[in-house]
């Protein structure tokens, strides 16, 4: 998993634990796995994250948590 040095995150392999897989789907009321939570709040699955990335919302949500995208550092117009 790619992450900044100061990020605290947890990852769980729900494919190895059927009870956890069922439980997380019930908890989020979301039928599919991958599920992403930011600061304990359910954001969505891979399709939602991709859409957020494409329109720029993901970077903004990460900024709210104090996480800066390394991709922005590579863009000349971001400095």
PyMOL Python script that loads the backbone (N, CA, C, O; Angstrom):
from pymol import cmd

cmd.read_pdbstr("""\
ATOM      1  N   UNK A   1       0.846  -1.178   0.000  1.00  0.00           N
ATOM      2  CA  UNK A   1       0.000   0.000   0.000  1.00  0.00           C
ATOM      3  C   UNK A   1       0.888   1.236   0.000  1.00  0.00           C
ATOM      4  O   UNK A   1       1.829   1.345   0.786  1.00  0.00           O
ATOM      5  N   UNK A   2       0.576   2.150  -0.884  1.00  0.00           N
ATOM      6  CA  UNK A   2       1.322   3.402  -1.017  1.00  0.00           C
ATOM      7  C   UNK A   2       0.733   4.434  -0.067  1.00  0.00           C
ATOM      8  O   UNK A   2      -0.473   4.680  -0.090  1.00  0.00           O
ATOM      9  N   UNK A   3       1.553   5.025   0.752  1.00  0.00           N
ATOM     10  CA  UNK A   3       1.026   6.026   1.680  1.00  0.00           C
ATOM     11  C   UNK A   3       2.139   6.981   2.083  1.00  0.00           C
ATOM     12  O   UNK A   3       3.323   6.653   2.008  1.00  0.00           O
ATOM     13  N   UNK A   4       1.736   8.154   2.506  1.00  0.00           N
ATOM     14  CA  UNK A   4       2.734   9.108   2.977  1.00  0.00           C
ATOM     15  C   UNK A   4       3.311   8.625   4.305  1.00  0.00           C
ATOM     16  O   UNK A   4       2.717   7.786   4.982  1.00  0.00           O
ATOM     17  N   UNK A   5       4.449   9.151   4.663  1.00  0.00           N
ATOM     18  CA  UNK A   5       5.125   8.689   5.876  1.00  0.00           C
ATOM     19  C   UNK A   5       4.347   8.979   7.150  1.00  0.00           C
ATOM     20  O   UNK A   5       4.440   8.229   8.121  1.00  0.00           O
ATOM     21  N   UNK A   6       3.587  10.053   7.152  1.00  0.00           N
ATOM     22  CA  UNK A   6       2.892  10.442   8.378  1.00  0.00           C
ATOM     23  C   UNK A   6       1.467   9.902   8.466  1.00  0.00           C
ATOM     24  O   UNK A   6       0.750  10.218   9.416  1.00  0.00           O
ATOM     25  N   UNK A   7       1.051   9.106   7.509  1.00  0.00           N
ATOM     26  CA  UNK A   7      -0.319   8.569   7.515  1.00  0.00           C
ATOM     27  C   UNK A   7      -0.414   7.357   8.431  1.00  0.00           C
ATOM     28  O   UNK A   7       0.459   6.490   8.446  1.00  0.00           O
ATOM     29  N   UNK A   8      -1.482   7.326   9.178  1.00  0.00           N
ATOM     30  CA  UNK A   8      -1.825   6.123   9.920  1.00  0.00           C
ATOM     31  C   UNK A   8      -2.992   5.483   9.191  1.00  0.00           C
ATOM     32  O   UNK A   8      -4.008   6.135   8.950  1.00  0.00           O
ATOM     33  N   UNK A   9      -2.858   4.238   8.845  1.00  0.00           N
ATOM     34  CA  UNK A   9      -3.945   3.568   8.149  1.00  0.00           C
ATOM     35  C   UNK A   9      -4.006   2.113   8.579  1.00  0.00           C
ATOM     36  O   UNK A   9      -3.043   1.555   9.104  1.00  0.00           O
ATOM     37  N   UNK A  10      -5.146   1.525   8.345  1.00  0.00           N
ATOM     38  CA  UNK A  10      -5.346   0.104   8.593  1.00  0.00           C
ATOM     39  C   UNK A  10      -5.872  -0.523   7.324  1.00  0.00           C
ATOM     40  O   UNK A  10      -6.683   0.074   6.616  1.00  0.00           O
ATOM     41  N   UNK A  11      -5.413  -1.719   7.037  1.00  0.00           N
ATOM     42  CA  UNK A  11      -5.895  -2.472   5.882  1.00  0.00           C
ATOM     43  C   UNK A  11      -6.246  -3.876   6.356  1.00  0.00           C
ATOM     44  O   UNK A  11      -5.528  -4.474   7.158  1.00  0.00           O
ATOM     45  N   UNK A  12      -7.338  -4.382   5.859  1.00  0.00           N
ATOM     46  CA  UNK A  12      -7.804  -5.709   6.244  1.00  0.00           C
ATOM     47  C   UNK A  12      -8.109  -6.513   4.998  1.00  0.00           C
ATOM     48  O   UNK A  12      -8.740  -6.011   4.068  1.00  0.00           O
ATOM     49  N   UNK A  13      -7.665  -7.758   4.976  1.00  0.00           N
ATOM     50  CA  UNK A  13      -7.968  -8.650   3.863  1.00  0.00           C
ATOM     51  C   UNK A  13      -9.270  -9.374   4.177  1.00  0.00           C
ATOM     52  O   UNK A  13      -9.268 -10.445   4.784  1.00  0.00           O
ATOM     53  N   UNK A  14     -10.361  -8.790   3.765  1.00  0.00           N
ATOM     54  CA  UNK A  14     -11.671  -9.366   4.074  1.00  0.00           C
ATOM     55  C   UNK A  14     -11.945 -10.618   3.253  1.00  0.00           C
ATOM     56  O   UNK A  14     -12.877 -11.359   3.563  1.00  0.00           O
ATOM     57  N   UNK A  15     -11.166 -10.868   2.227  1.00  0.00           N
ATOM     58  CA  UNK A  15     -11.352 -12.085   1.441  1.00  0.00           C
ATOM     59  C   UNK A  15     -10.948 -13.318   2.234  1.00  0.00           C
ATOM     60  O   UNK A  15     -11.435 -14.416   1.966  1.00  0.00           O
ATOM     61  N   UNK A  16     -10.064 -13.145   3.203  1.00  0.00           N
ATOM     62  CA  UNK A  16      -9.640 -14.255   4.054  1.00  0.00           C
ATOM     63  C   UNK A  16     -10.568 -14.480   5.237  1.00  0.00           C
ATOM     64  O   UNK A  16     -10.474 -15.509   5.906  1.00  0.00           O
ATOM     65  N   UNK A  17     -11.461 -13.536   5.506  1.00  0.00           N
ATOM     66  CA  UNK A  17     -12.336 -13.624   6.674  1.00  0.00           C
ATOM     67  C   UNK A  17     -13.787 -13.352   6.271  1.00  0.00           C
ATOM     68  O   UNK A  17     -14.222 -12.201   6.253  1.00  0.00           O
ATOM     69  N   UNK A  18     -14.538 -14.420   5.946  1.00  0.00           N
ATOM     70  CA  UNK A  18     -15.919 -14.252   5.474  1.00  0.00           C
ATOM     71  C   UNK A  18     -16.815 -13.480   6.444  1.00  0.00           C
ATOM     72  O   UNK A  18     -17.665 -12.703   6.008  1.00  0.00           O
ATOM     73  N   UNK A  19     -16.639 -13.680   7.731  1.00  0.00           N
ATOM     74  CA  UNK A  19     -17.473 -12.974   8.707  1.00  0.00           C
ATOM     75  C   UNK A  19     -17.193 -11.464   8.667  1.00  0.00           C
ATOM     76  O   UNK A  19     -18.120 -10.657   8.733  1.00  0.00           O
ATOM     77  N   UNK A  20     -15.947 -11.100   8.561  1.00  0.00           N
ATOM     78  CA  UNK A  20     -15.573  -9.690   8.442  1.00  0.00           C
ATOM     79  C   UNK A  20     -16.105  -9.102   7.133  1.00  0.00           C
ATOM     80  O   UNK A  20     -16.584  -7.969   7.104  1.00  0.00           O
ATOM     81  N   UNK A  21     -16.017  -9.874   6.060  1.00  0.00           N
ATOM     82  CA  UNK A  21     -16.507  -9.416   4.754  1.00  0.00           C
ATOM     83  C   UNK A  21     -18.006  -9.108   4.814  1.00  0.00           C
ATOM     84  O   UNK A  21     -18.446  -8.069   4.324  1.00  0.00           O
ATOM     85  N   UNK A  22     -18.785 -10.009   5.412  1.00  0.00           N
ATOM     86  CA  UNK A  22     -20.229  -9.767   5.560  1.00  0.00           C
ATOM     87  C   UNK A  22     -20.485  -8.579   6.475  1.00  0.00           C
ATOM     88  O   UNK A  22     -21.342  -7.740   6.196  1.00  0.00           O
ATOM     89  N   UNK A  23     -19.742  -8.517   7.559  1.00  0.00           N
ATOM     90  CA  UNK A  23     -19.939  -7.456   8.543  1.00  0.00           C
ATOM     91  C   UNK A  23     -19.664  -6.069   7.996  1.00  0.00           C
ATOM     92  O   UNK A  23     -20.405  -5.130   8.289  1.00  0.00           O
ATOM     93  N   UNK A  24     -18.612  -5.927   7.207  1.00  0.00           N
ATOM     94  CA  UNK A  24     -18.272  -4.602   6.681  1.00  0.00           C
ATOM     95  C   UNK A  24     -19.299  -4.149   5.657  1.00  0.00           C
ATOM     96  O   UNK A  24     -19.591  -2.957   5.556  1.00  0.00           O
ATOM     97  N   UNK A  25     -19.848  -5.085   4.897  1.00  0.00           N
ATOM     98  CA  UNK A  25     -20.902  -4.731   3.934  1.00  0.00           C
ATOM     99  C   UNK A  25     -22.157  -4.268   4.660  1.00  0.00           C
ATOM    100  O   UNK A  25     -22.821  -3.324   4.230  1.00  0.00           O
ATOM    101  N   UNK A  26     -22.478  -4.936   5.758  1.00  0.00           N
ATOM    102  CA  UNK A  26     -23.641  -4.530   6.560  1.00  0.00           C
ATOM    103  C   UNK A  26     -23.391  -3.178   7.224  1.00  0.00           C
ATOM    104  O   UNK A  26     -24.270  -2.317   7.241  1.00  0.00           O
ATOM    105  N   UNK A  27     -22.194  -2.999   7.769  1.00  0.00           N
ATOM    106  CA  UNK A  27     -21.842  -1.772   8.480  1.00  0.00           C
ATOM    107  C   UNK A  27     -21.965  -0.544   7.576  1.00  0.00           C
ATOM    108  O   UNK A  27     -22.518   0.479   7.978  1.00  0.00           O
ATOM    109  N   UNK A  28     -21.451  -0.657   6.369  1.00  0.00           N
ATOM    110  CA  UNK A  28     -21.432   0.488   5.454  1.00  0.00           C
ATOM    111  C   UNK A  28     -22.688   0.581   4.596  1.00  0.00           C
ATOM    112  O   UNK A  28     -22.941   1.601   3.955  1.00  0.00           O
ATOM    113  N   UNK A  29     -23.467  -0.488   4.591  1.00  0.00           N
ATOM    114  CA  UNK A  29     -24.622  -0.573   3.695  1.00  0.00           C
ATOM    115  C   UNK A  29     -24.169  -0.400   2.240  1.00  0.00           C
ATOM    116  O   UNK A  29     -24.843   0.239   1.432  1.00  0.00           O
ATOM    117  N   UNK A  30     -23.015  -0.984   1.935  1.00  0.00           N
ATOM    118  CA  UNK A  30     -22.420  -0.921   0.597  1.00  0.00           C
ATOM    119  C   UNK A  30     -22.127  -2.355   0.167  1.00  0.00           C
ATOM    120  O   UNK A  30     -21.491  -3.091   0.922  1.00  0.00           O
ATOM    121  N   UNK A  31     -22.563  -2.778  -1.011  1.00  0.00           N
ATOM    122  CA  UNK A  31     -22.522  -4.192  -1.364  1.00  0.00           C
ATOM    123  C   UNK A  31     -21.178  -4.742  -1.824  1.00  0.00           C
ATOM    124  O   UNK A  31     -21.019  -5.958  -1.929  1.00  0.00           O
ATOM    125  N   UNK A  32     -20.216  -3.879  -2.098  1.00  0.00           N
ATOM    126  CA  UNK A  32     -18.974  -4.379  -2.687  1.00  0.00           C
ATOM    127  C   UNK A  32     -17.757  -4.041  -1.834  1.00  0.00           C
ATOM    128  O   UNK A  32     -17.793  -3.173  -0.961  1.00  0.00           O
ATOM    129  N   UNK A  33     -16.697  -4.753  -2.121  1.00  0.00           N
ATOM    130  CA  UNK A  33     -15.389  -4.530  -1.517  1.00  0.00           C
ATOM    131  C   UNK A  33     -14.510  -4.064  -2.660  1.00  0.00           C
ATOM    132  O   UNK A  33     -14.492  -4.722  -3.700  1.00  0.00           O
ATOM    133  N   UNK A  34     -13.895  -3.141  -2.549  1.00  0.00           N
ATOM    134  CA  UNK A  34     -13.063  -2.287  -1.759  1.00  0.00           C
ATOM    135  C   UNK A  34     -13.921  -1.209  -1.106  1.00  0.00           C
ATOM    136  O   UNK A  34     -14.802  -0.625  -1.736  1.00  0.00           O
ATOM    137  N   UNK A  35     -13.646  -0.965   0.153  1.00  0.00           N
ATOM    138  CA  UNK A  35     -14.311   0.126   0.854  1.00  0.00           C
ATOM    139  C   UNK A  35     -13.245   1.001   1.488  1.00  0.00           C
ATOM    140  O   UNK A  35     -12.318   0.511   2.134  1.00  0.00           O
ATOM    141  N   UNK A  36     -13.391   2.298   1.293  1.00  0.00           N
ATOM    142  CA  UNK A  36     -12.415   3.246   1.826  1.00  0.00           C
ATOM    143  C   UNK A  36     -13.108   4.168   2.812  1.00  0.00           C
ATOM    144  O   UNK A  36     -14.193   4.691   2.557  1.00  0.00           O
ATOM    145  N   UNK A  37     -12.446   4.348   3.943  1.00  0.00           N
ATOM    146  CA  UNK A  37     -12.923   5.239   4.999  1.00  0.00           C
ATOM    147  C   UNK A  37     -11.849   6.294   5.225  1.00  0.00           C
ATOM    148  O   UNK A  37     -10.662   5.975   5.283  1.00  0.00           O
ATOM    149  N   UNK A  38     -12.258   7.529   5.351  1.00  0.00           N
ATOM    150  CA  UNK A  38     -11.339   8.606   5.711  1.00  0.00           C
ATOM    151  C   UNK A  38     -11.793   9.161   7.044  1.00  0.00           C
ATOM    152  O   UNK A  38     -12.912   9.652   7.189  1.00  0.00           O
ATOM    153  N   UNK A  39     -10.904   9.074   8.005  1.00  0.00           N
ATOM    154  CA  UNK A  39     -11.216   9.522   9.368  1.00  0.00           C
ATOM    155  C   UNK A  39     -12.453   8.816   9.907  1.00  0.00           C
ATOM    156  O   UNK A  39     -13.278   9.428  10.586  1.00  0.00           O
ATOM    157  N   UNK A  40     -12.578   7.529   9.604  1.00  0.00           N
ATOM    158  CA  UNK A  40     -13.688   6.727  10.094  1.00  0.00           C
ATOM    159  C   UNK A  40     -14.984   6.890   9.329  1.00  0.00           C
ATOM    160  O   UNK A  40     -15.976   6.236   9.652  1.00  0.00           O
ATOM    161  N   UNK A  41     -14.997   7.752   8.320  1.00  0.00           N
ATOM    162  CA  UNK A  41     -16.214   7.980   7.538  1.00  0.00           C
ATOM    163  C   UNK A  41     -16.110   7.249   6.203  1.00  0.00           C
ATOM    164  O   UNK A  41     -15.123   7.387   5.481  1.00  0.00           O
ATOM    165  N   UNK A  42     -17.145   6.468   5.887  1.00  0.00           N
ATOM    166  CA  UNK A  42     -17.162   5.723   4.636  1.00  0.00           C
ATOM    167  C   UNK A  42     -17.223   6.678   3.454  1.00  0.00           C
ATOM    168  O   UNK A  42     -18.106   7.532   3.379  1.00  0.00           O
ATOM    169  N   UNK A  43     -16.277   6.526   2.527  1.00  0.00           N
ATOM    170  CA  UNK A  43     -16.210   7.374   1.340  1.00  0.00           C
ATOM    171  C   UNK A  43     -16.835   6.668   0.142  1.00  0.00           C
ATOM    172  O   UNK A  43     -17.616   7.269  -0.595  1.00  0.00           O
ATOM    173  N   UNK A  44     -16.500   5.411  -0.052  1.00  0.00           N
ATOM    174  CA  UNK A  44     -17.037   4.655  -1.177  1.00  0.00           C
ATOM    175  C   UNK A  44     -16.095   3.552  -1.593  1.00  0.00           C
ATOM    176  O   UNK A  44     -15.129   3.233  -0.900  1.00  0.00           O
ATOM    177  N   UNK A  45     -16.397   2.977  -2.738  1.00  0.00           N
ATOM    178  CA  UNK A  45     -15.574   1.921  -3.297  1.00  0.00           C
ATOM    179  C   UNK A  45     -14.653   2.463  -4.372  1.00  0.00           C
ATOM    180  O   UNK A  45     -14.466   3.673  -4.502  1.00  0.00           O
ATOM    181  N   UNK A  46     -14.085   1.553  -5.135  1.00  0.00           N
ATOM    182  CA  UNK A  46     -13.095   1.961  -6.131  1.00  0.00           C
ATOM    183  C   UNK A  46     -13.687   2.864  -7.207  1.00  0.00           C
ATOM    184  O   UNK A  46     -13.016   3.780  -7.683  1.00  0.00           O
ATOM    185  N   UNK A  47     -14.932   2.619  -7.593  1.00  0.00           N
ATOM    186  CA  UNK A  47     -15.543   3.468  -8.621  1.00  0.00           C
ATOM    187  C   UNK A  47     -15.740   4.898  -8.125  1.00  0.00           C
ATOM    188  O   UNK A  47     -15.519   5.853  -8.870  1.00  0.00           O
ATOM    189  N   UNK A  48     -16.151   5.042  -6.879  1.00  0.00           N
ATOM    190  CA  UNK A  48     -16.349   6.368  -6.290  1.00  0.00           C
ATOM    191  C   UNK A  48     -15.004   7.078  -6.124  1.00  0.00           C
ATOM    192  O   UNK A  48     -14.882   8.265  -6.426  1.00  0.00           O
ATOM    193  N   UNK A  49     -13.993   6.344  -5.643  1.00  0.00           N
ATOM    194  CA  UNK A  49     -12.665   6.954  -5.478  1.00  0.00           C
ATOM    195  C   UNK A  49     -12.092   7.407  -6.816  1.00  0.00           C
ATOM    196  O   UNK A  49     -11.491   8.477  -6.901  1.00  0.00           O
ATOM    197  N   UNK A  50     -12.274   6.606  -7.854  1.00  0.00           N
ATOM    198  CA  UNK A  50     -11.786   6.993  -9.175  1.00  0.00           C
ATOM    199  C   UNK A  50     -12.483   8.267  -9.643  1.00  0.00           C
ATOM    200  O   UNK A  50     -11.839   9.183 -10.154  1.00  0.00           O
ATOM    201  N   UNK A  51     -13.779   8.320  -9.469  1.00  0.00           N
ATOM    202  CA  UNK A  51     -14.533   9.513  -9.860  1.00  0.00           C
ATOM    203  C   UNK A  51     -14.070  10.738  -9.062  1.00  0.00           C
ATOM    204  O   UNK A  51     -13.889  11.817  -9.626  1.00  0.00           O
ATOM    205  N   UNK A  52     -13.881  10.568  -7.752  1.00  0.00           N
ATOM    206  CA  UNK A  52     -13.401  11.671  -6.913  1.00  0.00           C
ATOM    207  C   UNK A  52     -12.031  12.151  -7.387  1.00  0.00           C
ATOM    208  O   UNK A  52     -11.763  13.352  -7.429  1.00  0.00           O
ATOM    209  N   UNK A  53     -11.169  11.199  -7.742  1.00  0.00           N
ATOM    210  CA  UNK A  53      -9.836  11.550  -8.239  1.00  0.00           C
ATOM    211  C   UNK A  53      -9.936  12.338  -9.543  1.00  0.00           C
ATOM    212  O   UNK A  53      -9.262  13.355  -9.714  1.00  0.00           O
ATOM    213  N   UNK A  54     -10.772  11.869 -10.453  1.00  0.00           N
ATOM    214  CA  UNK A  54     -10.882  12.494 -11.772  1.00  0.00           C
ATOM    215  C   UNK A  54     -11.389  13.930 -11.705  1.00  0.00           C
ATOM    216  O   UNK A  54     -10.987  14.763 -12.517  1.00  0.00           O
ATOM    217  N   UNK A  55     -12.264  14.230 -10.753  1.00  0.00           N
ATOM    218  CA  UNK A  55     -12.805  15.592 -10.678  1.00  0.00           C
ATOM    219  C   UNK A  55     -12.090  16.456  -9.637  1.00  0.00           C
ATOM    220  O   UNK A  55     -12.437  17.622  -9.447  1.00  0.00           O
ATOM    221  N   UNK A  56     -11.091  15.879  -8.963  1.00  0.00           N
ATOM    222  CA  UNK A  56     -10.285  16.652  -8.024  1.00  0.00           C
ATOM    223  C   UNK A  56     -10.765  16.641  -6.586  1.00  0.00           C
ATOM    224  O   UNK A  56     -10.139  17.258  -5.724  1.00  0.00           O
ATOM    225  N   UNK A  57     -11.859  15.954  -6.310  1.00  0.00           N
ATOM    226  CA  UNK A  57     -12.394  15.935  -4.947  1.00  0.00           C
ATOM    227  C   UNK A  57     -11.551  15.116  -3.972  1.00  0.00           C
ATOM    228  O   UNK A  57     -11.496  15.435  -2.784  1.00  0.00           O
ATOM    229  N   UNK A  58     -10.896  14.068  -4.460  1.00  0.00           N
ATOM    230  CA  UNK A  58     -10.114  13.218  -3.561  1.00  0.00           C
ATOM    231  C   UNK A  58      -8.956  13.998  -2.950  1.00  0.00           C
ATOM    232  O   UNK A  58      -8.710  13.898  -1.748  1.00  0.00           O
ATOM    233  N   UNK A  59      -8.254  14.762  -3.750  1.00  0.00           N
ATOM    234  CA  UNK A  59      -7.141  15.575  -3.244  1.00  0.00           C
ATOM    235  C   UNK A  59      -7.649  16.555  -2.192  1.00  0.00           C
ATOM    236  O   UNK A  59      -6.994  16.774  -1.173  1.00  0.00           O
ATOM    237  N   UNK A  60      -8.811  17.140  -2.440  1.00  0.00           N
ATOM    238  CA  UNK A  60      -9.378  18.101  -1.485  1.00  0.00           C
ATOM    239  C   UNK A  60      -9.746  17.420  -0.171  1.00  0.00           C
ATOM    240  O   UNK A  60      -9.505  17.978   0.899  1.00  0.00           O
ATOM    241  N   UNK A  61     -10.323  16.228  -0.236  1.00  0.00           N
ATOM    242  CA  UNK A  61     -10.672  15.499   0.988  1.00  0.00           C
ATOM    243  C   UNK A  61      -9.419  15.116   1.765  1.00  0.00           C
ATOM    244  O   UNK A  61      -9.405  15.186   2.994  1.00  0.00           O
ATOM    245  N   UNK A  62      -8.382  14.716   1.065  1.00  0.00           N
ATOM    246  CA  UNK A  62      -7.130  14.374   1.733  1.00  0.00           C
ATOM    247  C   UNK A  62      -6.492  15.601   2.372  1.00  0.00           C
ATOM    248  O   UNK A  62      -5.918  15.508   3.457  1.00  0.00           O
ATOM    249  N   UNK A  63      -6.588  16.742   1.711  1.00  0.00           N
ATOM    250  CA  UNK A  63      -6.059  17.990   2.285  1.00  0.00           C
ATOM    251  C   UNK A  63      -6.720  18.296   3.622  1.00  0.00           C
ATOM    252  O   UNK A  63      -6.056  18.748   4.554  1.00  0.00           O
ATOM    253  N   UNK A  64      -8.022  18.054   3.721  1.00  0.00           N
ATOM    254  CA  UNK A  64      -8.753  18.300   4.969  1.00  0.00           C
ATOM    255  C   UNK A  64      -8.182  17.476   6.115  1.00  0.00           C
ATOM    256  O   UNK A  64      -8.294  17.860   7.280  1.00  0.00           O
ATOM    257  N   UNK A  65      -7.570  16.340   5.782  1.00  0.00           N
ATOM    258  CA  UNK A  65      -6.979  15.468   6.792  1.00  0.00           C
ATOM    259  C   UNK A  65      -5.494  15.746   6.984  1.00  0.00           C
ATOM    260  O   UNK A  65      -4.819  15.048   7.741  1.00  0.00           O
ATOM    261  N   UNK A  66      -4.990  16.763   6.299  1.00  0.00           N
ATOM    262  CA  UNK A  66      -3.575  17.103   6.425  1.00  0.00           C
ATOM    263  C   UNK A  66      -2.664  16.247   5.571  1.00  0.00           C
ATOM    264  O   UNK A  66      -1.464  16.159   5.830  1.00  0.00           O
ATOM    265  N   UNK A  67      -3.230  15.613   4.550  1.00  0.00           N
ATOM    266  CA  UNK A  67      -2.452  14.749   3.662  1.00  0.00           C
ATOM    267  C   UNK A  67      -2.301  15.451   2.320  1.00  0.00           C
ATOM    268  O   UNK A  67      -3.289  15.784   1.666  1.00  0.00           O
ATOM    269  N   UNK A  68      -1.066  15.668   1.922  1.00  0.00           N
ATOM    270  CA  UNK A  68      -0.794  16.330   0.645  1.00  0.00           C
ATOM    271  C   UNK A  68      -0.404  15.278  -0.380  1.00  0.00           C
ATOM    272  O   UNK A  68       0.395  14.388  -0.089  1.00  0.00           O
ATOM    273  N   UNK A  69      -0.958  15.376  -1.557  1.00  0.00           N
ATOM    274  CA  UNK A  69      -0.672  14.436  -2.630  1.00  0.00           C
ATOM    275  C   UNK A  69       0.720  14.679  -3.196  1.00  0.00           C
ATOM    276  O   UNK A  69       1.053  15.806  -3.563  1.00  0.00           O
ATOM    277  N   UNK A  70       1.526  13.643  -3.269  1.00  0.00           N
ATOM    278  CA  UNK A  70       2.848  13.746  -3.882  1.00  0.00           C
ATOM    279  C   UNK A  70       2.729  14.041  -5.370  1.00  0.00           C
ATOM    280  O   UNK A  70       3.643  14.614  -5.962  1.00  0.00           O
ATOM    281  N   UNK A  71       1.615  13.659  -5.976  1.00  0.00           N
ATOM    282  CA  UNK A  71       1.405  13.946  -7.396  1.00  0.00           C
ATOM    283  C   UNK A  71       1.332  15.446  -7.647  1.00  0.00           C
ATOM    284  O   UNK A  71       1.779  15.922  -8.691  1.00  0.00           O
ATOM    285  N   UNK A  72       0.777  16.191  -6.706  1.00  0.00           N
ATOM    286  CA  UNK A  72       0.707  17.640  -6.865  1.00  0.00           C
ATOM    287  C   UNK A  72       2.087  18.270  -6.844  1.00  0.00           C
ATOM    288  O   UNK A  72       2.328  19.271  -7.518  1.00  0.00           O
ATOM    289  N   UNK A  73       2.993  17.685  -6.071  1.00  0.00           N
ATOM    290  CA  UNK A  73       4.351  18.216  -5.990  1.00  0.00           C
ATOM    291  C   UNK A  73       5.086  18.099  -7.321  1.00  0.00           C
ATOM    292  O   UNK A  73       6.032  18.845  -7.577  1.00  0.00           O
ATOM    293  N   UNK A  74       4.654  17.163  -8.171  1.00  0.00           N
ATOM    294  CA  UNK A  74       5.307  16.947  -9.457  1.00  0.00           C
ATOM    295  C   UNK A  74       4.801  17.898 -10.531  1.00  0.00           C
ATOM    296  O   UNK A  74       5.443  18.048 -11.570  1.00  0.00           O
ATOM    297  N   UNK A  75       3.660  18.543 -10.301  1.00  0.00           N
ATOM    298  CA  UNK A  75       3.078  19.451 -11.290  1.00  0.00           C
ATOM    299  C   UNK A  75       3.682  20.840 -11.140  1.00  0.00           C
ATOM    300  O   UNK A  75       3.722  21.374 -10.032  1.00  0.00           O
ATOM    301  N   UNK A  76       4.152  21.436 -12.232  1.00  0.00           N
ATOM    302  CA  UNK A  76       4.782  22.759 -12.154  1.00  0.00           C
ATOM    303  C   UNK A  76       3.830  23.852 -11.679  1.00  0.00           C
ATOM    304  O   UNK A  76       4.277  24.815 -11.057  1.00  0.00           O
ATOM    305  N   UNK A  77       2.537  23.732 -11.952  1.00  0.00           N
ATOM    306  CA  UNK A  77       1.583  24.779 -11.582  1.00  0.00           C
ATOM    307  C   UNK A  77       1.108  24.695 -10.144  1.00  0.00           C
ATOM    308  O   UNK A  77       0.289  25.509  -9.719  1.00  0.00           O
ATOM    309  N   UNK A  78       1.606  23.725  -9.384  1.00  0.00           N
ATOM    310  CA  UNK A  78       1.118  23.536  -8.013  1.00  0.00           C
ATOM    311  C   UNK A  78       1.986  24.208  -6.965  1.00  0.00           C
ATOM    312  O   UNK A  78       1.643  24.182  -5.783  1.00  0.00           O
ATOM    313  N   UNK A  79       3.088  24.803  -7.357  1.00  0.00           N
ATOM    314  CA  UNK A  79       4.009  25.395  -6.378  1.00  0.00           C
ATOM    315  C   UNK A  79       3.789  26.861  -6.198  1.00  0.00           C
ATOM    316  O   UNK A  79       4.487  27.498  -5.408  1.00  0.00           O
TER     317      UNK A  79
END
""", "prot")
cmd.dss("prot")
cmd.show_as("cartoon", "prot")
cmd.util.cbc("prot")
cmd.orient("prot")
